[in-house]
Structure formats: structure tokens, C-alpha cells
Amino acid sequence: MSIGLSVNPRRYLGPVGNLFPDFKVKFGKNKSIRFDPIGSLTGSRMVFELITKTSGKARGGRKNGDGESGLSVSPNVHFEAQIDILNGKPYLDVEDEDIKYLIAAMDHNGNGRLSKKELRKSTFKAVTDKGLIENHSRDADVTKSLTSEDVLFQYKPKPVLDGKPGPGTLEYKKNYRVSVGIDDDGNVISVLCPQNTQEIDNTFASGSILSEVEIGQVGGKIDPLTGEGTWYADDLAWKFWGDIKIFGKEISISKEDAALIPIEDASGSGGLLALDRIEKSAHGGGDIENIFSSYYVDGLQGDPSGIQKGPLQKTLIQAVNMFVPGFANGGTAIEWNIDLQNPVDVKGSEYVDKAHALHMHG
């Protein structure tokens, strides 16, 4: 879904006094779109992918889709940025929350600085023609919805002792319907991740825990005719809440005060995840005849320690981790397979009502 625009970083404008954490750029020779003047793109926020020139598959990267030799893509290193003008020259204004991860991905020798050699090896390729939007801010504009037939979630914690905790899987079918909302142009403008209920009873807590993957921003496209596309999700976190007993005392944690585990991209490049289309398959035990297209993404659990609102939320995370050993550990590798059914026409007002019923307010 590339718009054919690539920019090559020439010089990193470092954060002098925390100003201008940006890149002076030049435009690639093989861009397939034309614009005159440059101001036609100035201020346009887009999602970019970091492409690194190497002699092969470096840093766990994958070969570029066009098969070009010597070109590898760091896995899922995506970020938001916009083209602006500084002193008459174009530069890339990278979102503050993405800049440190982007620099870390480009810093191959790990010395905390970007050399001219490292800059020359990098290209930023625009993969959307617009930026992400706040999830549920355009629910009323949804015209088609793709609901999941099944969802397969796999996790692999870092072993602590004797290979434990080990990997595990969670399957969600009819009791956990993910819905992706698109507009008439196929733009992904909303994602619903309904709540799941788990009964737990262990040393830390007992009762019914509600959980949900909350998504802050969404974007990208899905072709409603072919299922082709890539869509993006940013600011993700598992959230846990409910009416439970902690050490025998009845307490209630609301969704607004939920315990949380941040979700990052597998490369460690922040929270911006790219869900790529893969070969159609019923990964989570659904009916293959009901599946329109399949999408996949891998990520990392962020560290939940030190970010909870209070001791109750901290204890709830410990209870979740005992219920699903290693799941809530920082650095746990995670993978999602989301298999979507055929798109169906929906009314925006009905989609809004569905989101509100799940306490997702646009």
C-alpha cells in the first residue's frame, strides 16, 4: 500500500535543548508520485517504514518484497512523521514518542549516535498517504465491518528457571469478536476489541476478570473486494478490571482504573504495529469457509511494573501472571493471527451503538 514516496535522511537534527528531534532529508530518485511544489506534502502526517541497506538479512530483518538484493527491512519498524520546511529545506518531523525507537533501530553499533554511514544505510518509505486517527473518533463514518471468525494469540515468555515459564496460546472464537471498521475507500477507521471474561482463583485474587486490548490509534487500508492491505495500530495495552477479591477483601476496579500491560512492536520500536495480510487460514480453529482474509502481527509485552495506578492494580497483574504464567512479564514475545470474515454493510449509527455498549467512546 505504498504511495511510492521515499526520503533519505541526510543529517539528524539532534535534540539540542529538546528541540528539533528531526531529520534533514532528500527525496529518493524512484518516487512514483509527483508533487510541485514541495509544499503540497508539507504538514501531511504519514506512516513511514524504516528500510535499511545491508548485505543481507541484518538484525533479523526480512528481504524487501520486490526482491531487491542488498535491501532488508527491519521487522515492523514503523513510525509517524510529517514533512516540514526548516530554513527553506525539507525535513522529517518525527513524532516525539517514536524518535527514540527510530534512532535505536538505526544505531547499528549501539553507541547512542547516528553516524553518516548509518544515515546513508537508511531510507524512510511512506506506507500511508495519511496519518493515524484516534480509534473510535470516526465510528459514525464506518460503512463496512469485517468481524473475526477466530483470533489466535500466542505468547512466549523469557524463561526464568529450567525453561519456565513456557510458551502458551489463547484462542478466541465466537466469544471474542474483533471488528475492523472501514469507510467507502477501505480506510481502517475503527477497531473493536470486545471484552473477554476469565474466572481466576489464586493466591493474589479470585473472581471474574474482564480484559481487553485497548487500541489508541488506527490507520491503513483493507480492500473490501480482495482483502488485500495492511492496517496499523498504535498505543496498545492489555487492560484488566472487574469485581474481585484480593487477599479475601472484595474490591472493584473500573475500566478507567484498569491494570495494564503495554504492548510494543516486536522490534522494540514503540507501540506502532503493522498488521500484514498473510495466506488465508483458520489459525484459531474457525471455519476456513467463513474466512475472507487473514492478518498477522508480532509484538512484545512492555514492562507493567512501575506504571500501575496503585497497589490493587499491581496485585491484579500478579494474579493474571499466576493464572497465565509468564504472560504479563515484560519482554514476553507475542503473536496475533486475526482471521476476518467477509465485509458486511453497516450503518454508522449502529456501529457507534456497538462501540458505546463496550464502553468505547468516540
C-alpha angles and dihedrals in degrees: 000000000000118000088212098248121131130174127196118215111235102177134000111235095214124214099270101180086350091295128131103006086181146115129247103223146190124205120252119251094234100056110141098204126073127216131175121213110018088236089078087077098032111121093012108137113214140166114252132194123215113235117190124199110225139151090255141325101345126180091006092300127155129236114265115260094246090060093237110169118243094018121113131169121222103238111271097332098161130157142170122247142148133217114245138165123248119180089344094306128106118247136171115246104207120199111261093234091054101042099081092050092047092051091048090053092051095043097089097172093046097230094131094247134090114233125202088252092055091047092051090054093056134080127177112218120196110230098177132038092219139034130257121279132215109273112253093012089111101032090127089061095057110119101169132032129200111202123197121252088196142344124211117198119189127185134187117189123201104261115249101186133004093347092308136165091043133197124284144177137224122200124203121189129149093348092060114042116181112199126198114200121206135178129230091281094052094253112154103235103159141023123193117202105183122212123266124208124218128183111219134180119176143121094291105040146348134201140056116331121195117208136185139170102235116205119201102191135014139188146142130086142275119195105230091208101048105016090233119143149080126254131194137218128189137183095029128176139164108236127200128190142140148116106303145143118252113194087342096307118117112234137163125219116192125215089250089058096038125149110248144200114198118228120216136183115274091249091057089246097137130269102313107113126186116210108206126199114248136180111304112262141146096244097165099046098271128137111280089210089065096051121103100175139348129222133193137194135167127206148154133255110240121223109278094193118104095015103078121112093235148331094290092059090045091053091047090055088052090050091051090049091052091048092050104023114227094358094113096043118119110251095028108150113233135189131191129199111189115187112195130205124224115297115260130199114254137179115243092229091054091049090051090052090051091051092048091050087059091047092251105137121195 
